[in-house]
Amino acid sequence: MTARRIAVVGAGMAAARLARQLHFHAPDADLEITLYGQEPHAPYNRALLAGVLTGRYAPDTLALPAGGAVVRTGTDVVALDPAARTLRTATGETAAYDTLVLATGSAPVLPPVSGLFAPGGRALRPGVHVLRTLDDCAGTVRDVRAAGRAVVLGGGVLGVAAAQALASLGCAVRLVHRAPHLMGRHLDAQAAAVVRRTLEAAGVDVLTGIHTMNVPEDRPVLLACGARPRTGLARAAGLAVRTGVVVDDTLAASVPGVFAIGDCAEHRGTVHGRAEPAWDQADVLAALLSGARPQARYPGSPARLRLSAGPLQVAAFGDIAAPGPHTDTIRLSDATRGTFRSLALRDSRLVGAVLVGDLSTVGDLADAVAHGQPLPPDPLYLLRAASAAPAEGVLA
């Protein structure tokens, strides 16, 4: 009997998880799984790249198992033919498949500022970096250590983590953000203010509300202005694409035999762009493709953030940055300890929470949001940390 050929375009975290789970569910199945990755590296945990910047993790400790799949590193897939069920690589090689999984991830957004590109306008000029790969990390560390100072453009999760990481190396860091406060997708202004103070205490010069600037030429620049799904292959092959590759609850795309998972996939109008949903999707698809759970479906993943970068500790989940109408918010802040906690309540149920600086109650809060159980009349117990330091509570 001929082996069933599963081609995965991408060799990142979602792809590795899929291959590993396929092997787990069907170790003896006649599956021929091939991962095609652009990078020269085998799959690794991209979520820990900020830790590579600081030296907390050696690059080789980030490796992810791929369940015995064939991993084609340095292999760029440039075209798909879903009707013929073939793909073509940059070297002209054509490979046939029975099932195709797109796990192409996302690409960094480059801000509309002058001074980013080398002459010719195609490559970033020397000293300007993004933070998407291990090679990006190596180049950033090399230039930052040589210069002793750096600018980070973008105050989202990645930019904040990168600024903290570079400051921990003794580098003079300036963090520049267009919006009025940091991490606006996840935090309100009060929580963001605590994050800002933590960064400034670590030596980061934080500038917010900056709409125009030129990229300085006298210091390394790290671009952390977000990412967008890589959908070029899917679009050219005729698949339905909005922000990401449109998939249903089985992770199937609009063309038979094609699926999408991870940062490139758009499910129920949402592109998650985080590791946990990518792994959830990979688990469901592996259960389906292996036959272990033919009725498996992906229902979506909850909004969740966990950032741990030295003294900077942030967790947020549920309806957080914009909790919506008919929602009460309880905030508990402690300027002395540099902590902030916030609960979003609706109909006597916890629908969201934010913790900054002290994550000792994160487990209880995550359970309360996940289960949606009615809360007692005084929900402040959920905000109490192990420390008995005095704090100020505000009901808004």
N, C-alpha and C positions, 0 to 999 in steps of 0.2 A: 504494500500500500504506500502511495506517495505521501511524503510528509507535507503537512499544511504549512505554507510559507507565510509568516507574519513579518512584514517589514515595518520598522518604526523609524520615521524620519525625525531625528533628534536623539541625542544620547545624554540627556540631562537627568534631573531628579525624577521627573515623571516617567521617563522612558525606562530608567533603571528599576524603578518600583514595579512597573508593569511586567517587565521581564522576570523579575524575582518572584512576583506573585503568580505568574503563569507557571513557573517551575514548581512553586509550592503546591498549587492546586492540581497540577497534572505532571508530576515528575517523570512518569513513564510514557506520556503522550508523545505521539510522533509529530512534534512541532519543530519547525525550523525558524528560529527567531533571530532577526538581524537588526541591530541598531546602527543607524547611519548618523555620525556626529561630525560637525564641522571642526571642532577643536581637536588638537593633537592629543588631548588627555582622555582617558577613560572616564566614565561617569563619576561625578563627585558632588558633594553637598555644597551647592552654591550659596545656601543660606548662611554659611559660616565664613564667607569671604572677609567680612569685617574683622573676624578673629584672626585671619591670616595676616591682615595688615598690621595688627599689633604684635604678631609673633606668638599669640596664644595657641594657634594651631599651625602645625607644619603642613604644607600642601599635601603631602602623601597620606596624611591622616584623614583627609576628607573623602577618600575613595569610597564608592558605593558598589556593592555587589550587583551583578546583573543576571544572576540565576543561570549561568552557563550559556547565555545568549552570545552570538557572535557580535562583537563591537567593532565597527569599521570607523576608526578615528581618522580625522583629517579627510573625511569624505563628504563633499558638499552635494546634496541632491538639488538639481536645478530645474527639473521638470517632472510632471506626473501625467500619466495617461490612464485615467480611471476606467475607461472603456476596455482597454487592452490589459489592464491591471499590470502596468509596468511603471518603473521609475527610471530616470536617467541622471547620472552623476556629472560633475563638471569635467571629468576626464573622458566623457563620451560613453561610458559603460551603461548598458541597459540591463536592469534586473527585473524579473517577474515576481509577482506576489499573489497570494490569495486574499490576504487581509492587509490593509494599510492603516497604520496609526500615525497621525500627525502629532508630534510632540515637539514642535519647533520653537516653543518658548516665546520670548519677547526680546525686543531690541531697545536700547536706551534712547530716550528722547533727547535730542540736541537742541538747546535753547537758541532763540534767534538773537544771538549777540555776536558782535564782530570779534575777530581774532582767534576763532576756534580752529580754522583749517590752515593747512600748509598751502603753499602756492599750487594752484590747480584745483583746489576746492574739494578734493575727494577724501583725503586722509586728515585726521586731526594733526595739528602741528605738534612738534616735540614739546613735551611738558604738559599737554592736555590729555586727560585720561577719563575713561568711564570705568565703572566697577561691575563688570559682568562675568569676567573669567579669571582663572588663575594667572594667566599672562598679564591681564590688567593689573592685578595685585602686585606682581613682581615689578612692573614698570612704575607703578605709583610709588611703591616703597623706595625704589632706587632714586627717583627724582626728588622725592620729599626729603630723604636723608641727606642728599647732596645740597639741597637748598636750605633746609632747616625751617621752611615756612611753606604754607599752601593756602589755596582758596578752594572752598567747597561751594559749588553752585547747586542750590536746592535744599530745602529744609524739610523734606518728607522723612520717612523712616530711614531710608538708605543714607540720605545726606547727614542726618543727625548721628546715626551710628558711625559713619565714616569720619565725621568731624571729631567725635569722641575718641575714636581709635587713633587718629593721627595726633591728637593732642597728647594721648598717653605715650607716644613716642618722643615727646619733648618738642614737638613741632609747634611753631606759632601758626595757629589756624584761624582763618576768617571764614565764617559760614554766612552766605548771602542767600536770602530767600525773598521771592517776589510778594508772597502773601503777608498779611498783617501778623500772623503768628505761625509757629512751627507746627508741622504734622497736622495740618488742618483737616485732612480726610478722617482722622481718628480722634482728635482732641479738640476740646473747646479752648477758649482763650485762657481760662484760669489754669487748666492742666498744662497747656503749652507754656505758660509763664514759669511753672516749676521746672519743666524740662530746660527752658532757657537758662534759668538760674544755675541749674546743675552743670550745663555746658560752660557757662561763664566761670563757674568756680574751678573748672578743669583747665581754664586758660583759653577757651574759644571766644573769639570776638564775633558776636552774633549781630547781623544786620538784617532786619525784616522790612517789608514794604518797599523793596528796591526794584523798580520796574525797568530801568535802563542802566547798562554798564558795558564797559569794554573789558575783555578778558586781559588781565595783567600779563605782561611778558616776562616779568622779573621773578615769577614764582610758579611752581606747579599748580595746575588747576584740575580738580576732580569734579566731573559733571555727574550730578545725582538729581536729575530733573524728571524722573519717572521713566516708565517704559511702556511700549505699546506692543500688542501681539504681532508676531511675525506671521503674516497671512498671505504673502506674495505667491507662494506655491499653490495654496488652496484656491486663491482667486483666479490665477491663470488656468487652473484645471477645471474651472467652472463650478466649484463648490460655493454654497451660500456663505457669504461673509458679511458681517456687519462690523462691529468692533473687532470681534474674533471670529473664528470658524464656528458657525452655528451648529450646535449639536442638541440632540434630544436626551431624554432620561437614560437611554442606553449608551450615550456618548457617540451615537452614530451621526455622521455628517449627512449632507443632503444627497450624496451619491452612494449607491450600494457598495458595500465592502470597504468603506472608508470611515474611520473614527478619528476623534481628536480629543486630547487630554492636556491638562496643564495650562500654562500661561497663554497658549494660543487659542484655547477653546472658549466659546461663549455659550453658556447654558442658562436658559430662561432669562436672557437679557443681561447676564452678569459675567464679566471676566474677572476672576478672583485674583490672579497674580500673586498667589502665596503658595508655600510648599504644602501646607496641610490639605487644602482642597485638591491640589494636583495628586497627592497620594490617595485621597478618597476616590477620585475619579479612576486612578490606575487600579485600585482594588476592585471597584465595580466592574471595570472592563475586563480585568483578568478573570473574574468569576464568570463573566458571560462567555468570553472567548474559549475558556478552558472547559466549559460545560459544567463546572462545579455548582453554579447557581444560575440556571437559565432565566430565572425571574428577577435577577438582581437589577436594581435601578438606582440611579444617582439622584437623590432628592435636592441636592444643593448643599452648601456648607455654610455654617454660621459665620458672620463677620467676627473676626478675631485678630488680635495683634499681640505679640509678645516680643519685647525688645529688651535685651540684656547686654549692656555695653559698659563694663566697669561700674562706676557709681550710678550710671543711668539705667534705671529699671522702670519699664512701662508695660502695662497690660491693659488691653481694652477689648471688649467683646459685646455683641448684641447691638442694639440701637444706641449709638454712642454720640458721634459728632453732631448728628441732626435727629434727635429722638422723635420728633413729630408732635402733633397736637395731643392734648389730653394726657400729657406726661408730666409728672412731678420729678424734680431733680433734688437729691440730697447731696450736699458737698461737705467734705470734712477736710480741712487743711491744717497743716502744722508747719509754719515758716521756719521754726527752729530746726526741725529734723528734715526739712526739705521734702515733705510728703504731701500728696494730694489724693483724695479718693472721692469718687462720685458714683451715685446710683441713679438710674433712670427707672421710674416706677409708673406702671400703667395698670389701672384696675386692680390695685393691690398685688400686682405681680412685678417681679424684677425683669426688665426687658433689656437692660444694658448696664455696664459698669466700666469705670476707668480707675486704674491705680497707677500712681507715679511715686517712685522712691521707696515704697514698702509693699512687697507683694505677698505678705504673710497670709492674707485672707483670699488669695486668688482662687484657690481650690473651691472654697465654699461659694464664692460668688459665681464661678463658672458653672457649678452644679445648679445653683438657684436659677440662673438664666436659662440653662439647657432644659430644666424640667418644668419651668413655668408654674411652679406651685404657689398658691396664695401665701403671702407673707404675714407674720404677726403684726399687731398694731404698731409696734416700735421696731422698724427695720434697721435701726442704727447698729444693732449687734453685728450686722454683716460688715460694718466698717471698722470694727474694733480690731486693732492689731495687737500683737503680743506685748508691745510696749505700752506703758500706762502714761506716756507723756501727754500733757494737756494739748487739746486741739480745739479748733473753732469750727462749729457746724453751721451750715447755711441751708435753709430750705428755699428753693427758688421755683 
